[in-house]
Each structure stands twice: as structure tokens, then as C-alpha cells.
């Protein structure tokens, strides 16, 4: 289970598991913050009238929630589900899975020297999070610049490096994005082909879904890099003025 130190901030998105439901609220564990408990008031469950809260949330199910208020003295967080849109939800789940992979690297490294994950967090994990925000951020920077690992003592540096390299090399991601591309010009079909050709040149597969709707996808070991590439291509298409309507949204 991914663990974060300290407290989330209002506006942050967190993973929660509902463990109790009452008439007016859903009570949750914050999966990334084991020391915190949260509550989703019935008024924050959905963007419409909620007659029965159990129609919208279930005990034992995980959700992405938005942090509304943090009360450190009570280790308590007020949460909202209705203020989480699909983009927020997908982005948070991707971040969570990324953090899970990073934690697995830490766990395997710890096991190789006879230590538990708890001990690994105590010795280096918490310090890494304080400086880099997450284990994943640290490991990604270490892949780009090996000298980052020099911040660790020799024992941890030597055991983490091989696990980090192996897991990153083995992991293949498929990045997908939904694309809306419409041209009202007489040669609109040619304009759309020309615009979407930018994805093909960059190694993306372009799949027709329905009129004006396409799916672009690409397998990679560098998901962050591919997402940046997608955004650059989208900006290029917008500036080209080839299309009358264009949008792109990265999906799971």
C-alpha cells in the first residue's frame, strides 16, 4: 500500500476506501495516509439530489476523492466525490499506480538486505518523499541522472539501482488519447488526414472510432515523455488551423 507522510492539502485528490456508510455520510480510510480518516457528506456525493447515499457509494470500494478540508488535530479530512471529474479521476489513478510501482522497488530492495518495507520507509522512504514529493519522482529522476542515487547511503544505493533498472525496463505502458477532429472545409477529409498525420509521424497508431472521433495510442517505457509528446502534437495541430474543431484527452 502506498504511504505518504504528513497531510494532503485542500484541493488534492486522494484514493479512499469506504468502510462505513450512515444516513448522511460515507466514512473512509485514506489509502495513502494510513493515519487519517475521512468523511464524504451526503451533499458532496453527487451533483444531484441524493435520496439514498447507498445508491452512490459502497462499503469496501475505492474512489478518487477531492480534499475539501484538513483538520490535523483530529487526523480528519473532509472529502468530496462530486467535485472529481473524469480527467481528475484518471490522472489520480495513473499517479497511484506509478507510486505503487515505485513502492515495489523499495520493497524488493529492502527484502534483498533482510529489511521490511516499514524499515525501508523509516530509513530512506520518508526522507525521499519529503524532498521529492514521492518515491516515483525520486526514482524517475534517478533514471535520468544516476548521481541522484548518491543522496542515499552506499548500502541502499547499491541495492536499489539494479531493481530500479530492471523494473523500468520490463514495464511497457500503452498511452491512449481520445481525439476529436472536425473540418467543415470542402477538402475536410484531406485536412483531417493531414492533421492526424502528425501522430503517425511520431509513431502513434491512429484508429477511427466514429465521425470526428479517433483514438491514438502508443506503447512506451516512458509514459510521461509520451504524454508530453501528445500535448506538443496537439498544440501543433491547433496552431496549424487545419481543423475547425479539435481536442485531445489522454485516457487510461
C-alpha positions in Angstrom: 0.0 0.0 0.0 1.4 3.4 -1.0 2.2 5.5 2.0 2.6 9.3 2.2 3.8 11.3 5.1 2.1 14.4 6.5 -1.3 15.6 5.3 -2.8 16.2 1.9 -3.8 19.8 1.1 -7.3 21.2 0.2 -7.7 20.7 -3.5 -5.6 17.5 -3.6 -7.0 14.3 -5.0 -6.7 11.1 -2.9 -7.6 7.4 -3.0 -10.1 6.4 -0.4 -11.8 3.2 0.6 -15.3 3.5 2.1 -15.6 1.4 5.3 -18.8 2.7 6.8 -22.0 4.4 5.5 -24.5 6.3 7.6 -27.6 8.1 6.5 -25.8 11.4 5.9 -22.2 10.4 5.2 -19.7 7.9 3.9 -16.7 7.3 6.1 -13.4 6.4 4.6 -9.8 5.3 5.0 -7.3 7.4 3.1 -5.3 4.6 1.4 -2.2 6.7 1.0 -2.4 8.2 4.5 -3.0 5.4 7.0 -3.1 7.8 9.9 -6.0 9.7 8.5 -9.8 9.2 8.4 -12.1 11.0 6.0 -15.8 11.7 5.6 -17.9 12.4 2.5 -21.0 14.2 3.4 -24.2 13.3 1.5 -24.2 16.7 -0.1 -20.7 16.0 -1.6 -21.5 12.6 -3.0 -23.1 13.6 -6.3 -24.0 16.6 -8.3 -27.7 15.9 -8.0 -30.2 15.1 -5.2 -29.2 12.0 -3.2 -32.2 10.3 -1.8 -30.2 7.2 -0.6 -26.4 7.6 -0.3 -26.0 3.8 -0.7 -27.1 4.1 -4.3 -23.8 6.1 -5.0 -21.2 4.6 -2.7 -20.4 1.1 -1.4 -18.5 -0.2 1.5 -15.2 -1.7 0.5 -15.0 0.1 -2.8 -12.1 2.5 -3.7 -12.8 6.0 -5.0 -10.9 9.1 -6.0 -12.0 12.0 -3.8 -11.1 15.6 -3.6 -9.8 17.0 -0.3 -12.0 19.9 0.9 -10.8 20.5 4.5 -8.0 19.0 6.6 -8.1 19.0 10.4 -4.6 17.8 11.6 -5.5 18.0 15.3 -8.2 15.3 14.6 -6.4 13.5 11.8 -9.5 14.1 9.9 -10.3 15.1 6.3 -13.5 16.3 4.7 -13.9 14.9 1.2 -15.9 15.3 -2.0 -16.8 12.9 -4.8 -19.0 15.2 -6.8 -16.0 17.6 -7.4 -14.0 14.9 -9.1 -14.3 14.9 -12.9 -13.2 12.1 -15.2 -9.9 13.7 -16.0 -9.1 14.1 -12.3 -10.0 10.5 -11.7 -7.9 9.1 -14.5 -4.9 11.2 -13.6 -5.1 10.2 -10.0 -5.3 6.5 -10.7 -2.3 6.8 -13.0 -0.4 8.6 -10.3 -1.4 6.0 -7.8 -0.3 3.1 -9.9 3.0 4.9 -10.6 3.5 5.2 -6.8 2.7 1.5 -6.3 5.4 0.5 -8.8 7.9 2.8 -7.0 7.0 1.3 -3.6 7.5 -2.2 -5.0 11.1 -1.2 -6.0 11.7 0.0 -2.4 10.1 -3.2 -1.0 12.2 -5.6 -3.2 15.4 -3.6 -2.4 14.6 -3.9 1.3 14.0 -7.6 1.2 17.3 -8.2 -0.6 19.1 -6.9 2.6 16.8 -8.5 5.1 14.7 -5.4 5.9 11.0 -4.8 5.9 9.1 -2.2 3.9 8.4 -0.4 7.2 12.1 -0.2 7.9 12.8 1.0 4.4 10.4 3.8 4.8 11.9 4.8 8.1 15.5 4.7 6.8 15.1 6.4 3.4 11.5 6.4 2.1 10.1 9.2 4.2 13.2 11.4 3.6 12.8 10.8 -0.1 9.2 11.8 0.0 9.9 15.0 1.9 12.4 16.1 -0.7 10.9 14.8 -3.9 7.2 14.6 -3.2 7.0 10.9 -3.9 9.2 7.8 -4.3 8.2 7.7 -8.0 9.6 11.2 -8.6 12.9 10.3 -7.0 13.3 7.1 -9.0 12.4 8.8 -12.3 15.0 11.5 -11.6 17.5 8.8 -10.7 16.9 7.1 -14.1 17.7 10.3 -15.9 20.6 11.2 -13.7 22.2 8.4 -11.8 24.0 10.8 -9.5 20.7 11.3 -7.7 21.2 7.9 -6.1 24.3 9.4 -4.4 22.0 11.0 -1.9 21.4 7.6 -0.4 24.0 5.8 1.8 26.0 3.2 0.0 24.0 0.3 1.2 20.7 1.5 -0.2 22.2 2.9 -3.3 23.8 -0.4 -4.3 20.6 -2.5 -3.7 18.1 -0.1 -5.3 19.9 0.5 -8.5 19.5 -2.9 -10.1 15.9 -3.3 -9.1 15.1 0.2 -10.5 16.7 -0.5 -13.8 15.1 -4.0 -14.2 11.6 -2.9 -13.3 11.6 0.1 -15.6 13.0 -1.9 -18.5 10.4 -4.7 -18.0 7.4 -2.3 -17.8 5.7 -1.4 -21.0 2.9 1.2 -20.9 0.3 1.9 -23.6 -0.7 5.5 -23.7 -4.1 6.3 -25.3 -5.8 9.5 -26.1 -9.3 10.3 -27.5 -9.2 12.8 -30.3 -11.9 15.0 -31.7 -11.1 16.2 -35.2 -13.6 18.0 -37.4 -13.2 20.1 -40.6 -16.1 21.9 -42.3 -14.0 22.8 -45.4 -14.7 21.3 -48.8 -11.5 19.4 -48.6 -12.2 18.5 -45.0 -11.2 14.8 -45.3 -7.7 15.8 -46.6 -7.4 18.4 -43.8 -8.2 15.8 -41.1 -5.7 13.3 -42.7 -3.0 15.9 -42.7 -3.6 17.0 -39.1 -3.8 13.4 -37.7 -0.7 12.5 -39.8 1.3 14.3 -37.1 0.5 11.5 -34.8 1.5 8.8 -37.3 4.9 10.6 -37.9 5.6 10.3 -34.2 4.9 6.6 -34.0 1.3 6.7 -32.8 -1.4 4.4 -34.1 -4.5 6.3 -35.2 -7.8 4.5 -35.1 -11.1 5.7 -36.5 -14.0 5.4 -33.9 -16.9 7.4 -35.4 -17.4 10.6 -37.3 -15.0 13.2 -35.9 -13.7 10.8 -33.2 -10.4 8.9 -33.2 -8.2 7.0 -30.8 -4.4 7.4 -30.8 -2.2 5.1 -28.9 1.5 4.2 -28.5 3.4 1.7 -26.4 6.3 3.0 -24.4 8.6 2.7 -21.4 8.4 6.4 -20.8 4.7 7.4 -20.3 5.5 10.9 -19.1 7.5 11.5 -22.2 4.8 10.3 -24.5 2.1 12.4 -22.8 4.3 15.4 -23.3 4.7 14.4 -26.9 1.0 14.1 -27.3 0.5 17.6 -25.9 3.1 19.1 -28.3 1.4 17.5 -31.3 -2.0 18.8 -30.1 -0.6 22.3 -29.9 1.0 22.0 -33.3 -2.4 20.9 -34.8 -4.2 23.8 -33.1 -1.7 26.3 -34.4 -1.9 24.9 -38.0 -5.6 25.9 -38.2 -6.2 22.8 -40.3 -9.3 21.9 -38.3 -12.5 23.7 -37.3 -12.8 21.7 -34.1 -10.0 19.8 -32.3 -9.5 18.4 -28.8 -7.4 15.7 -27.2 -7.8 13.9 -23.9 -5.4 11.3 -22.5 -7.3 8.3 -21.3 -6.3 5.1 -19.3 
